[in-house]
Amino acid sequence: MNSCQATWEDEENNRQVELVVNYRLDATRVEINDVTPTRVTFLCPTSGNPVRSIGVWTGGGRRVLARQVHASGHHNVLKEEIAAGRVVEIKHPAPKAAAQLAPVLQA
């Protein structure tokens, strides 16, 4: 499974929603497993400049925003961007530490 960062431009509500998208990519299709909203930036309706930004920390807030992203049809746009390679991949490197044996107690 791969992860990437994406942004949903919600022009109706003057906001940008930052997303983390978990997906699978094979030779024929992109399958989005889940979308997690992480931050909302509110924009000035007249100038379009950022006014404030808040993190999305609660499960309820994330569910509401994820439903709105899905209802907007942005999932199809995300699939196209992932297939075209226009997203920022999030790498999860494995730690490079030597394994240590745990001591065993004997009776």
Beta strands, then each sheet from edge to edge (+ up, - down):
strand 1: 2-10
strand 2: 15-25
strand 3: 30-43
strand 4: 50-55
strand 5: 88-90
sheet 1: 4+ 3- 2+ 1- 5+
end
